Amino acid sequence: MPSVLAKTRRERFKPVIGQHLRRVYNFCFRMTLDQGRAAKVVEEVFHRAYLGGDDLPEEAERAELWFLHIANHVLEKRLPRTPEVNFDVLDETLRSEATRTDVVRSLTDPQRDFLLWELKQGCMTSVVNCLSPGERGAFVTAQIMKLPDEDAAKALGVTVSAYKVRLSRARQKVGDYLAPRCEHVDPMNPCRCPARVGTALRKGFIAPAPTGGNISLRKPAQPYGRYGASADGDNDAPQRDIATIYGNLPEPEPAAGLLEKMIANLEGGAWEKK
């Protein structure tokens, strides 16, 4: 029988999982580019955090940094030191075939928006995954998680100066790749999401949109193609700035059943063991 103390610890930790799951999952997904791998890392992160619960900060913002620091530590052990994806592979996957717009034109608005956001989200995350893990972590914490420099450095376990060097290199590489290609940086660029959906579907880069009902895997703040107001008030102006593009990506949904699985493991006592 579990002790009263153990039951109390579990009850205190349960709401913490729900409070921080989305942000931790977002970080892990951007770092791994894979829902299954991200979910496994997230499970390990919260398990480790539960075992070290005495160190859990009471303040929510400090607790988030603590969780992200654990996540980065787990990822450092699991990720290869060199990227598993590179810019050439990304070009070969999405840009080696003739463009097609018939797939997008045949869809209704919900499915169309869903697939276009999935492609933009997947492509942008793939670009980040062409970076080394250290540079990737700096870019994700800065541009997607939007953490201040000191907080990001603390989450990654490095000095602020080392973090800034990694971030500068990451921004340069991402910018150099997207600047001559991506429509979201410059509308005159050749790579446009509507023309690449067919290829992305055929190669398994994105999955087909759900049929029927509401599409809710990822809900961006605005429909695909609405970039936000530019300096001259043009709501359809391309974002151009890399930080804005990545900062406006929809937050990925945690894998289905992940929260429930972790709660069940916690309540069942599986997390009492290291």
Residue pairs with C-beta under 8 A, 6 or more apart in sequence:
2 10
2 269
2 272
6 269
6 272
9 50
9 53
10 266
10 267
12 53
13 49
13 50
13 53
13 266
14 263
14 266
14 267
16 49
16 56
16 63
17 46
17 259
17 262
17 263
17 266
18 259
19 60
19 63
20 63
20 64
20 67
21 42
21 46
21 254
21 258
21 259
22 251
22 254
23 64
23 67
23 68
23 145
24 42
24 45
24 46
24 67
24 68
24 71
25 38
25 39
25 42
25 252
25 254
25 255
25 258
26 144
26 145
26 251
26 252
27 68
27 71
27 72
27 140
27 141
27 144
27 145
28 37
28 38
28 41
28 42
28 45
28 71
28 75
29 35
29 38
29 125
29 252
30 125
30 128
30 136
30 140
30 144
31 38
31 75
31 79
31 129
31 133
31 136
31 137
31 140
32 38
32 41
32 75
32 79
32 129
33 85
33 125
33 126
33 129
35 252
35 255
36 255
37 78
38 255
39 254
39 255
39 258
41 71
41 74
41 75
41 78
42 71
42 254
42 258
42 262
43 258
43 261
43 262
43 265
44 74
45 67
45 70
45 71
45 74
46 67
46 262
47 265
47 271
48 70
48 74
49 56
49 66
49 67
49 70
50 266
50 271
51 271
51 274
55 66
56 63
56 66
57 63
57 65
57 66
61 151
65 147
65 151
65 154
65 155
68 141
68 145
68 155
69 154
69 155
69 156
69 157
72 137
72 155
72 156
72 157
73 157
75 133
75 137
76 133
79 133
80 133
81 132
81 133
82 132
83 129
83 130
83 131
83 132
83 133
83 136
84 129
85 126
85 129
85 130
86 130
87 127
87 130
87 177
90 123
90 126
90 127
90 130
93 200
93 203
93 205
94 123
94 191
94 196
94 199
94 200
94 203
94 205
95 181
95 191
95 196
97 199
99 192
99 195
99 196
99 199
100 195
100 197
100 198
100 199
101 194
101 195
102 198
103 197
103 198
103 201
104 112
104 115
104 116
104 194
104 195
104 197
104 198
107 115
107 209
110 209
110 214
110 215
111 209
111 215
112 224
113 215
113 223
113 224
114 209
114 210
114 215
114 217
114 218
115 197
115 201
115 206
115 208
115 209
116 193
116 194
116 197
116 224
116 225
117 218
117 220
117 224
117 250
118 206
118 207
118 209
118 217
118 218
119 193
119 196
119 197
119 200
119 205
119 206
120 184
120 193
120 224
120 249
121 218
121 249
121 250
121 252
122 200
122 205
122 206
123 193
124 245
124 246
124 249
125 249
127 174
127 177
127 178
128 136
128 139
128 140
128 170
128 174
128 246
129 136
130 173
130 177
131 139
131 170
131 173
131 174
134 156
134 166
135 166
135 167
135 169
135 170
135 173
136 170
137 156
137 166
138 152
138 156
138 163
138 166
138 167
138 170
139 166
139 167
139 170
139 171
139 174
139 246
141 147
141 151
141 152
141 155
141 156
142 149
142 152
142 167
142 243
143 171
143 242
143 243
143 246
143 247
144 246
144 247
144 249
145 152
146 247
147 155
149 160
149 163
149 164
150 160
152 163
152 167
153 159
153 160
153 162
153 163
156 163
158 166
171 242
174 242
175 242
178 184
178 185
178 242
178 245
179 185
179 186
180 189
181 189
181 190
181 191
182 189
182 191
183 189
183 191
183 192
183 193
183 238
184 227
184 238
184 239
184 245
185 238
185 239
185 240
185 242
185 245
186 238
186 240
187 238
193 224
197 206
199 205
200 206
201 207
201 208
209 215
210 217
216 253
217 253
218 250
218 251
218 252
218 253
219 250
220 248
220 249
220 250
221 248
221 250
222 228
225 236
226 235
226 236
227 235
227 236
227 237
227 238
227 239
227 248
228 235
228 237
228 239
228 244
228 248
229 235
229 237
230 237
239 245
239 248
265 271
